[in-house]
Amino acid sequence: MDVATPLGPIAVLEAVPAAGGCERHSAVLVPGFTGSKEDFLAILQTLAQAGRRVYAIDLPGQYESPGSADPARYTCAALGHAVAVLVRALGDEDVHLLGHSFGGLVTRETVLAGEITPLSHTLMSSGPGGVGGASAANARQLMAALGPSPTTEVLTELWHRHLDGPTRASGISEEIADFMRDRMLGNCPVGLSCMADAVTSAPDRTAELAEAPVPQLVLYGENDDAWPPEAQAAMAKRLRADRVVIPGAAHSPGVEAPETTASALTEFWNRAEASRRA
């Protein structure tokens, strides 16, 4: 569904308990770079079964959320503002906020700006600043391929010339390969290029985030290949945050170990709500 906001519609997947009401507070899940709301499909319903409404979103310019040709709309701060605007449009600012990967660089801006004060904040497979290593190299290659004036035509050519073959050769089903094509080509090309820059250049704002009056969780896979696990552990210590390491998972624990991930999130969210009531 689309949620109308003053910044334009935001595409959302919504999950509610299969039976009973939503007696707990809602959660909003924000995806990473080149990701989308569908990255949370494996955990959405499990999270909702704990008695809460759960929303997974596409950021502006991602997949099914319309974008803008203005690069200023895709800074981490601007996207963090868009998340706050969406939360207000949903009608309940007392939400649990989660950012996966690049989404964590976005949601920390939501928290730091103070437009809303979520019940809790989770950084899932995210880091203290811009990503490095192979992930940064891949993002820079994408920026270079899109060029200084990214267009849908350039993005389409890039997909068919460089990405379609490896995607289909990776062993995934044809249905998922088609979805990954549609998702990539659904991105706003300007937004994709700007987010690639943001995910590699974001500064370390951990010290500021540690002062936020919000319970925080750092959750990541033991084999994360984006931000090193030791860097995320050090960030959690600096934040004085709860920390959960998901066994057997890498950069997408919600996909690679959905039940363990959903259980850890539900436990943390329930504790945050109990603390707020106390």
Protein Blocks (a to p, Z undefined) as FASTA:
>chain_A
ZZddfkbpcdddddddfedcdfbccddddddehiafklmmmmmmmmmmnopacdddddeh
iajlccdfbfklmgfklmmmmmmmmmmmnopabbcdddehjlmmmmmmmmmnomaccfbd
cdehiafbdcehjllmmmmmmmmmnommdcfklmmmmmmmmmmmmmmmnopafklmmmmm
mmmmmpcfklmmmmmmmmmmoccfklmmmmpccdcdddddfkbckbgfklmmmmmmmnop
acdddehiaflmmlmmmmlmmmmmmmmmmmmmmmmmZZ
